[in-house]
Amino acid sequence: MQLQSVANILSSSIARQQSEDKMREQASLLDISTDAIVVYSLDQMMPVMDGKVAV
């Protein structure tokens, strides 16, 4: 049982690290983009342009 718990913890840690790596990669792509990028939340209450909240 302990071995399974350790395996689950390691698996979760690896998955979290991969997710963080993917987010860093995507953020770096946004940083180097020269195009306008506009992102809205699902309720469209907080528009974001190129990583900054649009006013």
C-alpha positions in Angstrom: 0.0 0.0 0.0 2.8 2.5 0.8 4.5 1.8 -2.6 1.2 2.7 -4.3 0.9 5.9 -2.3 4.5 6.9 -3.3 3.7 6.1 -6.9 0.6 8.3 -6.8 2.5 11.2 -5.3 5.2 10.9 -7.9 2.7 10.7 -10.7 0.8 13.8 -9.5 4.1 15.7 -9.1 5.2 14.8 -12.6 1.8 15.7 -14.1 1.9 19.1 -12.2 5.5 19.8 -13.5 4.5 19.0 -17.1 1.5 21.3 -16.8 3.6 24.1 -15.4 6.2 23.6 -18.2 3.4 23.8 -20.8 2.0 27.0 -19.3 5.5 28.6 -19.3 6.0 27.6 -22.9 2.6 29.1 -23.9 3.4 32.3 -21.9 6.7 32.7 -23.7 4.9 32.4 -27.0 2.6 35.2 -26.0 5.5 37.3 -24.9 7.2 37.1 -28.3 4.0 37.6 -30.3 3.7 40.8 -32.3 0.0 40.2 -33.0 -2.8 41.7 -30.9 -4.1 39.0 -28.6 -7.4 39.6 -26.9 -8.8 37.1 -24.3 -12.2 37.4 -22.6 -13.3 35.4 -19.5 -16.4 33.2 -19.9 -18.6 36.0 -18.5 -16.8 38.5 -20.7 -16.4 40.9 -17.7 -12.6 41.2 -17.7 -11.1 41.6 -21.2 -7.3 41.1 -21.4 -5.1 42.3 -24.2 -1.5 40.9 -24.5 -1.4 39.9 -20.8 -2.6 43.3 -19.5 -6.1 44.1 -18.3 -7.7 46.4 -20.8 -9.5 49.5 -19.4 
